[in-house]
């Protein structure tokens, strides 16, 4: 799915229910960002542990 569609979906769902679980879509965005910046597995683990 295109990133902008994922963001639009999250916004739409959150407008309907601010407590809706959008974590799957948020993880999808995270993966795109990690790839965009060329992060290593070690760097990703550090980021994920920091959350």
CHARMM-style PDB file with segment names, atoms N, HN, CA, C and O in Angstrom:
ATOM      1  N   UNK     1       0.844  -1.177   0.000  1.00  0.00      PROA
ATOM      2  CA  UNK     1       0.000   0.000   0.000  1.00  0.00      PROA
ATOM      3  C   UNK     1       0.891   1.241   0.000  1.00  0.00      PROA
ATOM      4  O   UNK     1       1.934   1.256   0.653  1.00  0.00      PROA
ATOM      5  N   UNK     2       0.494   2.254  -0.711  1.00  0.00      PROA
ATOM      6  HN  UNK     2      -0.354   2.242  -1.242  1.00  0.00      PROA
ATOM      7  CA  UNK     2       1.263   3.486  -0.753  1.00  0.00      PROA
ATOM      8  C   UNK     2       1.221   4.173   0.604  1.00  0.00      PROA
ATOM      9  O   UNK     2       0.213   4.130   1.309  1.00  0.00      PROA
ATOM     10  N   UNK     3       2.318   4.799   0.952  1.00  0.00      PROA
ATOM     11  HN  UNK     3       3.137   4.834   0.379  1.00  0.00      PROA
ATOM     12  CA  UNK     3       2.455   5.419   2.267  1.00  0.00      PROA
ATOM     13  C   UNK     3       1.359   6.439   2.536  1.00  0.00      PROA
ATOM     14  O   UNK     3       0.796   6.469   3.631  1.00  0.00      PROA
ATOM     15  N   UNK     4       1.053   7.266   1.560  1.00  0.00      PROA
ATOM     16  HN  UNK     4       1.509   7.242   0.671  1.00  0.00      PROA
ATOM     17  CA  UNK     4       0.016   8.278   1.793  1.00  0.00      PROA
ATOM     18  C   UNK     4      -1.347   7.637   2.047  1.00  0.00      PROA
ATOM     19  O   UNK     4      -2.160   8.199   2.781  1.00  0.00      PROA
ATOM     20  N   UNK     5      -1.609   6.476   1.456  1.00  0.00      PROA
ATOM     21  HN  UNK     5      -0.949   6.020   0.859  1.00  0.00      PROA
ATOM     22  CA  UNK     5      -2.871   5.778   1.706  1.00  0.00      PROA
ATOM     23  C   UNK     5      -2.915   5.213   3.119  1.00  0.00      PROA
ATOM     24  O   UNK     5      -3.967   5.193   3.757  1.00  0.00      PROA
ATOM     25  N   UNK     6      -1.773   4.759   3.600  1.00  0.00      PROA
ATOM     26  HN  UNK     6      -0.918   4.776   3.082  1.00  0.00      PROA
ATOM     27  CA  UNK     6      -1.697   4.241   4.969  1.00  0.00      PROA
ATOM     28  C   UNK     6      -1.959   5.374   5.955  1.00  0.00      PROA
ATOM     29  O   UNK     6      -2.716   5.206   6.912  1.00  0.00      PROA
ATOM     30  N   UNK     7      -1.344   6.512   5.726  1.00  0.00      PROA
ATOM     31  HN  UNK     7      -0.729   6.649   4.949  1.00  0.00      PROA
ATOM     32  CA  UNK     7      -1.542   7.668   6.604  1.00  0.00      PROA
ATOM     33  C   UNK     7      -3.003   8.109   6.568  1.00  0.00      PROA
ATOM     34  O   UNK     7      -3.591   8.381   7.615  1.00  0.00      PROA
ATOM     35  N   UNK     8      -3.589   8.181   5.389  1.00  0.00      PROA
ATOM     36  HN  UNK     8      -3.112   7.960   4.539  1.00  0.00      PROA
ATOM     37  CA  UNK     8      -5.001   8.559   5.265  1.00  0.00      PROA
ATOM     38  C   UNK     8      -5.901   7.583   6.007  1.00  0.00      PROA
ATOM     39  O   UNK     8      -6.877   7.988   6.637  1.00  0.00      PROA
ATOM     40  N   UNK     9      -5.574   6.299   5.932  1.00  0.00      PROA
ATOM     41  HN  UNK     9      -4.781   5.970   5.420  1.00  0.00      PROA
ATOM     42  CA  UNK     9      -6.376   5.275   6.622  1.00  0.00      PROA
ATOM     43  C   UNK     9      -6.293   5.467   8.135  1.00  0.00      PROA
ATOM     44  O   UNK     9      -7.309   5.396   8.826  1.00  0.00      PROA
ATOM     45  N   UNK    10      -5.094   5.709   8.647  1.00  0.00      PROA
ATOM     46  HN  UNK    10      -4.269   5.767   8.086  1.00  0.00      PROA
ATOM     47  CA  UNK    10      -4.925   5.933  10.085  1.00  0.00      PROA
ATOM     48  C   UNK    10      -5.741   7.142  10.524  1.00  0.00      PROA
ATOM     49  O   UNK    10      -6.457   7.082  11.524  1.00  0.00      PROA
ATOM     50  N   UNK    11      -5.635   8.230   9.784  1.00  0.00      PROA
ATOM     51  HN  UNK    11      -5.054   8.278   8.972  1.00  0.00      PROA
ATOM     52  CA  UNK    11      -6.374   9.449  10.135  1.00  0.00      PROA
ATOM     53  C   UNK    11      -7.870   9.199  10.124  1.00  0.00      PROA
ATOM     54  O   UNK    11      -8.584   9.624  11.033  1.00  0.00      PROA
ATOM     55  N   UNK    12      -8.339   8.517   9.110  1.00  0.00      PROA
ATOM     56  HN  UNK    12      -7.759   8.172   8.373  1.00  0.00      PROA
ATOM     57  CA  UNK    12      -9.768   8.227   9.001  1.00  0.00      PROA
ATOM     58  C   UNK    12     -10.266   7.382  10.168  1.00  0.00      PROA
ATOM     59  O   UNK    12     -11.302   7.677  10.763  1.00  0.00      PROA
ATOM     60  N   UNK    13      -9.523   6.335  10.486  1.00  0.00      PROA
ATOM     61  HN  UNK    13      -8.682   6.095  10.002  1.00  0.00      PROA
ATOM     62  CA  UNK    13      -9.924   5.441  11.577  1.00  0.00      PROA
ATOM     63  C   UNK    13      -9.887   6.180  12.914  1.00  0.00      PROA
ATOM     64  O   UNK    13     -10.787   6.022  13.738  1.00  0.00      PROA
ATOM     65  N   UNK    14      -8.853   6.981  13.126  1.00  0.00      PROA
ATOM     66  HN  UNK    14      -8.122   7.109  12.456  1.00  0.00      PROA
ATOM     67  CA  UNK    14      -8.717   7.723  14.386  1.00  0.00      PROA
ATOM     68  C   UNK    14      -9.794   8.796  14.538  1.00  0.00      PROA
ATOM     69  O   UNK    14     -10.191   9.117  15.658  1.00  0.00      PROA
ATOM     70  N   UNK    15     -10.267   9.350  13.430  1.00  0.00      PROA
ATOM     71  HN  UNK    15      -9.944   9.089  12.520  1.00  0.00      PROA
ATOM     72  CA  UNK    15     -11.370  10.320  13.503  1.00  0.00      PROA
ATOM     73  C   UNK    15     -12.648   9.650  13.982  1.00  0.00      PROA
ATOM     74  O   UNK    15     -13.445  10.245  14.707  1.00  0.00      PROA
ATOM     75  N   UNK    16     -12.830   8.399  13.564  1.00  0.00      PROA
ATOM     76  HN  UNK    16     -12.183   7.916  12.976  1.00  0.00      PROA
ATOM     77  CA  UNK    16     -14.024   7.662  13.953  1.00  0.00      PROA
ATOM     78  C   UNK    16     -13.924   7.157  15.384  1.00  0.00      PROA
ATOM     79  O   UNK    16     -14.914   7.126  16.113  1.00  0.00      PROA
ATOM     80  N   UNK    17     -12.711   6.760  15.779  1.00  0.00      PROA
ATOM     81  HN  UNK    17     -11.906   6.786  15.186  1.00  0.00      PROA
ATOM     82  CA  UNK    17     -12.499   6.226  17.122  1.00  0.00      PROA
ATOM     83  C   UNK    17     -11.069   6.528  17.535  1.00  0.00      PROA
ATOM     84  O   UNK    17     -10.133   5.865  17.089  1.00  0.00      PROA
ATOM     85  N   UNK    18     -10.903   7.533  18.390  1.00  0.00      PROA
ATOM     86  HN  UNK    18     -11.663   8.072  18.753  1.00  0.00      PROA
ATOM     87  CA  UNK    18      -9.548   7.953  18.757  1.00  0.00      PROA
ATOM     88  C   UNK    18      -8.764   6.863  19.472  1.00  0.00      PROA
ATOM     89  O   UNK    18      -7.540   6.951  19.571  1.00  0.00      PROA
ATOM     90  N   UNK    19      -9.446   5.838  19.974  1.00  0.00      PROA
ATOM     91  HN  UNK    19     -10.441   5.766  19.894  1.00  0.00      PROA
ATOM     92  CA  UNK    19      -8.771   4.740  20.663  1.00  0.00      PROA
ATOM     93  C   UNK    19      -8.544   3.519  19.772  1.00  0.00      PROA
ATOM     94  O   UNK    19      -8.114   2.470  20.250  1.00  0.00      PROA
ATOM     95  N   UNK    20      -8.830   3.655  18.492  1.00  0.00      PROA
ATOM     96  HN  UNK    20      -9.179   4.508  18.103  1.00  0.00      PROA
ATOM     97  CA  UNK    20      -8.674   2.530  17.560  1.00  0.00      PROA
ATOM     98  C   UNK    20      -7.210   2.107  17.480  1.00  0.00      PROA
ATOM     99  O   UNK    20      -6.299   2.932  17.553  1.00  0.00      PROA
ATOM    100  N   UNK    21      -7.013   0.820  17.330  1.00  0.00      PROA
ATOM    101  HN  UNK    21      -7.752   0.149  17.271  1.00  0.00      PROA
ATOM    102  CA  UNK    21      -5.657   0.270  17.220  1.00  0.00      PROA
ATOM    103  C   UNK    21      -5.181   0.385  15.772  1.00  0.00      PROA
ATOM    104  O   UNK    21      -5.680  -0.305  14.883  1.00  0.00      PROA
ATOM    105  N   UNK    22      -4.224   1.256  15.558  1.00  0.00      PROA
ATOM    106  HN  UNK    22      -3.819   1.816  16.281  1.00  0.00      PROA
ATOM    107  CA  UNK    22      -3.655   1.454  14.228  1.00  0.00      PROA
ATOM    108  C   UNK    22      -2.190   1.027  14.198  1.00  0.00      PROA
ATOM    109  O   UNK    22      -1.442   1.410  13.299  1.00  0.00      PROA
ATOM    110  N   UNK    23      -1.798   0.250  15.165  1.00  0.00      PROA
ATOM    111  HN  UNK    23      -2.405  -0.061  15.896  1.00  0.00      PROA
ATOM    112  CA  UNK    23      -0.384  -0.120  15.313  1.00  0.00      PROA
ATOM    113  C   UNK    23       0.155  -0.887  14.103  1.00  0.00      PROA
ATOM    114  O   UNK    23       1.325  -0.726  13.754  1.00  0.00      PROA
ATOM    115  N   UNK    24      -0.660  -1.707  13.462  1.00  0.00      PROA
ATOM    116  HN  UNK    24      -1.610  -1.837  13.745  1.00  0.00      PROA
ATOM    117  CA  UNK    24      -0.178  -2.442  12.277  1.00  0.00      PROA
ATOM    118  C   UNK    24       0.209  -1.488  11.162  1.00  0.00      PROA
ATOM    119  O   UNK    24       1.249  -1.658  10.525  1.00  0.00      PROA
ATOM    120  N   UNK    25      -0.625  -0.489  10.926  1.00  0.00      PROA
ATOM    121  HN  UNK    25      -1.469  -0.351  11.443  1.00  0.00      PROA
ATOM    122  CA  UNK    25      -0.323   0.496   9.890  1.00  0.00      PROA
ATOM    123  C   UNK    25       0.870   1.349  10.294  1.00  0.00      PROA
ATOM    124  O   UNK    25       1.697   1.702   9.453  1.00  0.00      PROA
ATOM    125  N   UNK    26       0.962   1.680  11.570  1.00  0.00      PROA
ATOM    126  HN  UNK    26       0.291   1.393  12.253  1.00  0.00      PROA
ATOM    127  CA  UNK    26       2.098   2.467  12.050  1.00  0.00      PROA
ATOM    128  C   UNK    26       3.411   1.698  11.869  1.00  0.00      PROA
ATOM    129  O   UNK    26       4.431   2.290  11.514  1.00  0.00      PROA
ATOM    130  N   UNK    27       3.390   0.399  12.109  1.00  0.00      PROA
ATOM    131  HN  UNK    27       2.561  -0.081  12.398  1.00  0.00      PROA
ATOM    132  CA  UNK    27       4.581  -0.427  11.883  1.00  0.00      PROA
ATOM    133  C   UNK    27       4.959  -0.453  10.407  1.00  0.00      PROA
ATOM    134  O   UNK    27       6.139  -0.468  10.055  1.00  0.00      PROA
ATOM    135  N   UNK    28       3.938  -0.458   9.548  1.00  0.00      PROA
ATOM    136  HN  UNK    28       2.980  -0.446   9.833  1.00  0.00      PROA
ATOM    137  CA  UNK    28       4.190  -0.430   8.107  1.00  0.00      PROA
ATOM    138  C   UNK    28       4.923   0.865   7.725  1.00  0.00      PROA
ATOM    139  O   UNK    28       5.851   0.838   6.916  1.00  0.00      PROA
ATOM    140  N   UNK    29       4.509   1.988   8.303  1.00  0.00      PROA
ATOM    141  HN  UNK    29       3.755   2.010   8.960  1.00  0.00      PROA
ATOM    142  CA  UNK    29       5.180   3.261   8.063  1.00  0.00      PROA
ATOM    143  C   UNK    29       6.608   3.199   8.593  1.00  0.00      PROA
ATOM    144  O   UNK    29       7.543   3.646   7.929  1.00  0.00      PROA
ATOM    145  N   UNK    30       6.774   2.645   9.788  1.00  0.00      PROA
ATOM    146  HN  UNK    30       6.014   2.281  10.328  1.00  0.00      PROA
ATOM    147  CA  UNK    30       8.115   2.514  10.369  1.00  0.00      PROA
ATOM    148  C   UNK    30       9.047   1.768   9.422  1.00  0.00      PROA
ATOM    149  O   UNK    30      10.185   2.188   9.211  1.00  0.00      PROA
ATOM    150  N   UNK    31       8.571   0.663   8.850  1.00  0.00      PROA
ATOM    151  HN  UNK    31       7.647   0.322   9.021  1.00  0.00      PROA
ATOM    152  CA  UNK    31       9.406  -0.142   7.971  1.00  0.00      PROA
ATOM    153  C   UNK    31       9.834   0.651   6.729  1.00  0.00      PROA
ATOM    154  O   UNK    31      10.968   0.525   6.268  1.00  0.00      PROA
ATOM    155  N   UNK    32       8.933   1.454   6.200  1.00  0.00      PROA
ATOM    156  HN  UNK    32       8.012   1.556   6.574  1.00  0.00      PROA
ATOM    157  CA  UNK    32       9.270   2.287   5.042  1.00  0.00      PROA
ATOM    158  C   UNK    32      10.356   3.293   5.419  1.00  0.00      PROA
ATOM    159  O   UNK    32      11.303   3.499   4.659  1.00  0.00      PROA
ATOM    160  N   UNK    33      10.222   3.915   6.580  1.00  0.00      PROA
ATOM    161  HN  UNK    33       9.453   3.747   7.197  1.00  0.00      PROA
ATOM    162  CA  UNK    33      11.215   4.898   7.037  1.00  0.00      PROA
ATOM    163  C   UNK    33      12.565   4.224   7.259  1.00  0.00      PROA
ATOM    164  O   UNK    33      13.598   4.765   6.866  1.00  0.00      PROA
ATOM    165  N   UNK    34      12.566   3.053   7.883  1.00  0.00      PROA
ATOM    166  HN  UNK    34      11.726   2.613   8.203  1.00  0.00      PROA
ATOM    167  CA  UNK    34      13.826   2.337   8.122  1.00  0.00      PROA
ATOM    168  C   UNK    34      14.536   2.043   6.802  1.00  0.00      PROA
ATOM    169  O   UNK    34      15.750   2.205   6.682  1.00  0.00      PROA
ATOM    170  N   UNK    35      13.760   1.613   5.827  1.00  0.00      PROA
ATOM    171  HN  UNK    35      12.773   1.481   5.925  1.00  0.00      PROA
ATOM    172  CA  UNK    35      14.344   1.300   4.519  1.00  0.00      PROA
ATOM    173  C   UNK    35      14.835   2.577   3.833  1.00  0.00      PROA
ATOM    174  O   UNK    35      15.914   2.591   3.240  1.00  0.00      PROA
ATOM    175  N   UNK    36      14.047   3.637   3.916  1.00  0.00      PROA
ATOM    176  HN  UNK    36      13.171   3.625   4.397  1.00  0.00      PROA
ATOM    177  CA  UNK    36      14.410   4.909   3.301  1.00  0.00      PROA
ATOM    178  C   UNK    36      15.759   5.409   3.807  1.00  0.00      PROA
ATOM    179  O   UNK    36      16.564   5.932   3.037  1.00  0.00      PROA
ATOM    180  N   UNK    37      16.003   5.244   5.114  1.00  0.00      PROA
ATOM    181  HN  UNK    37      15.349   4.819   5.740  1.00  0.00      PROA
ATOM    182  CA  UNK    37      17.251   5.712   5.706  1.00  0.00      PROA
ATOM    183  C   UNK    37      18.346   4.645   5.708  1.00  0.00      PROA
ATOM    184  O   UNK    37      19.458   4.890   6.174  1.00  0.00      PROA
ATOM    185  N   UNK    38      18.026   3.468   5.189  1.00  0.00      PROA
ATOM    186  HN  UNK    38      17.122   3.269   4.811  1.00  0.00      PROA
ATOM    187  CA  UNK    38      19.024   2.416   5.085  1.00  0.00      PROA
ATOM    188  C   UNK    38      19.520   1.930   6.435  1.00  0.00      PROA
ATOM    189  O   UNK    38      20.701   1.621   6.591  1.00  0.00      PROA
ATOM    190  N   UNK    39      18.624   1.861   7.411  1.00  0.00      PROA
ATOM    191  HN  UNK    39      17.664   2.112   7.285  1.00  0.00      PROA
ATOM    192  CA  UNK    39      19.023   1.448   8.748  1.00  0.00      PROA
ATOM    193  C   UNK    39      19.346  -0.047   8.794  1.00  0.00      PROA
ATOM    194  O   UNK    39      18.734  -0.858   8.099  1.00  0.00      PROA
ATOM    195  N   UNK    40      20.311  -0.376   9.622  1.00  0.00      PROA
ATOM    196  HN  UNK    40      20.808   0.283  10.186  1.00  0.00      PROA
ATOM    197  CA  UNK    40      20.678  -1.777   9.830  1.00  0.00      PROA
ATOM    198  C   UNK    40      19.729  -2.396  10.844  1.00  0.00      PROA
ATOM    199  O   UNK    40      18.989  -1.695  11.534  1.00  0.00      PROA
ATOM    200  N   UNK    41      19.763  -3.716  10.923  1.00  0.00      PROA
ATOM    201  HN  UNK    41      20.364  -4.286  10.362  1.00  0.00      PROA
ATOM    202  CA  UNK    41      18.933  -4.420  11.910  1.00  0.00      PROA
ATOM    203  C   UNK    41      19.260  -3.944  13.326  1.00  0.00      PROA
ATOM    204  O   UNK    41      18.364  -3.777  14.153  1.00  0.00      PROA
ATOM    205  N   UNK    42      20.540  -3.729  13.598  1.00  0.00      PROA
ATOM    206  HN  UNK    42      21.268  -3.865  12.926  1.00  0.00      PROA
ATOM    207  CA  UNK    42      20.962  -3.271  14.924  1.00  0.00      PROA
ATOM    208  C   UNK    42      20.376  -1.898  15.226  1.00  0.00      PROA
ATOM    209  O   UNK    42      19.894  -1.657  16.333  1.00  0.00      PROA
ATOM    210  N   UNK    43      20.414  -1.004  14.255  1.00  0.00      PROA
ATOM    211  HN  UNK    43      20.805  -1.200  13.355  1.00  0.00      PROA
ATOM    212  CA  UNK    43      19.860   0.334  14.452  1.00  0.00      PROA
ATOM    213  C   UNK    43      18.346   0.273  14.670  1.00  0.00      PROA
ATOM    214  O   UNK    43      17.808   0.999  15.506  1.00  0.00      PROA
ATOM    215  N   UNK    44      17.677  -0.575  13.933  1.00  0.00      PROA
ATOM    216  HN  UNK    44      18.114  -1.164  13.253  1.00  0.00      PROA
ATOM    217  CA  UNK    44      16.237  -0.742  14.085  1.00  0.00      PROA
ATOM    218  C   UNK    44      15.904  -1.267  15.474  1.00  0.00      PROA
ATOM    219  O   UNK    44      14.954  -0.798  16.100  1.00  0.00      PROA
ATOM    220  N   UNK    45      16.669  -2.228  15.959  1.00  0.00      PROA
ATOM    221  HN  UNK    45      17.441  -2.609  15.451  1.00  0.00      PROA
ATOM    222  CA  UNK    45      16.428  -2.772  17.305  1.00  0.00      PROA
ATOM    223  C   UNK    45      16.583  -1.667  18.347  1.00  0.00      PROA
ATOM    224  O   UNK    45      15.788  -1.576  19.281  1.00  0.00      PROA
ATOM    225  N   UNK    46      17.595  -0.840  18.188  1.00  0.00      PROA
ATOM    226  HN  UNK    46      18.241  -0.915  17.429  1.00  0.00      PROA
ATOM    227  CA  UNK    46      17.799   0.267  19.138  1.00  0.00      PROA
ATOM    228  C   UNK    46      16.590   1.205  19.127  1.00  0.00      PROA
ATOM    229  O   UNK    46      16.092   1.599  20.182  1.00  0.00      PROA
ATOM    230  N   UNK    47      16.131   1.550  17.947  1.00  0.00      PROA
ATOM    231  HN  UNK    47      16.535   1.230  17.091  1.00  0.00      PROA
ATOM    232  CA  UNK    47      14.967   2.432  17.830  1.00  0.00      PROA
ATOM    233  C   UNK    47      13.732   1.793  18.435  1.00  0.00      PROA
ATOM    234  O   UNK    47      13.007   2.435  19.194  1.00  0.00      PROA
ATOM    235  N   UNK    48      13.489   0.536  18.104  1.00  0.00      PROA
ATOM    236  HN  UNK    48      14.079   0.014  17.487  1.00  0.00      PROA
ATOM    237  CA  UNK    48      12.308  -0.158  18.606  1.00  0.00      PROA
ATOM    238  C   UNK    48      12.354  -0.295  20.139  1.00  0.00      PROA
ATOM    239  O   UNK    48      11.322  -0.186  20.801  1.00  0.00      PROA
ATOM    240  N   UNK    49      13.528  -0.529  20.690  1.00  0.00      PROA
ATOM    241  HN  UNK    49      14.366  -0.617  20.152  1.00  0.00      PROA
ATOM    242  CA  UNK    49      13.646  -0.636  22.147  1.00  0.00      PROA
ATOM    243  C   UNK    49      13.435   0.706  22.835  1.00  0.00      PROA
ATOM    244  O   UNK    49      13.024   0.754  23.994  1.00  0.00      PROA
ATOM    245  N   UNK    50      13.715   1.794  22.127  1.00  0.00      PROA
ATOM    246  HN  UNK    50      14.049   1.755  21.185  1.00  0.00      PROA
ATOM    247  CA  UNK    50      13.574   3.130  22.680  1.00  0.00      PROA
ATOM    248  C   UNK    50      12.106   3.558  22.769  1.00  0.00      PROA
ATOM    249  O   UNK    50      11.756   4.382  23.614  1.00  0.00      PROA
ATOM    250  N   UNK    51      11.252   3.011  21.913  1.00  0.00      PROA
ATOM    251  HN  UNK    51      11.536   2.342  21.226  1.00  0.00      PROA
ATOM    252  CA  UNK    51       9.835   3.408  21.880  1.00  0.00      PROA
ATOM    253  C   UNK    51       9.160   3.139  23.168  1.00  0.00      PROA
ATOM    254  OT1 UNK    51       7.968   3.414  23.309  1.00  0.00      PROA
TER     255      UNK     51
END
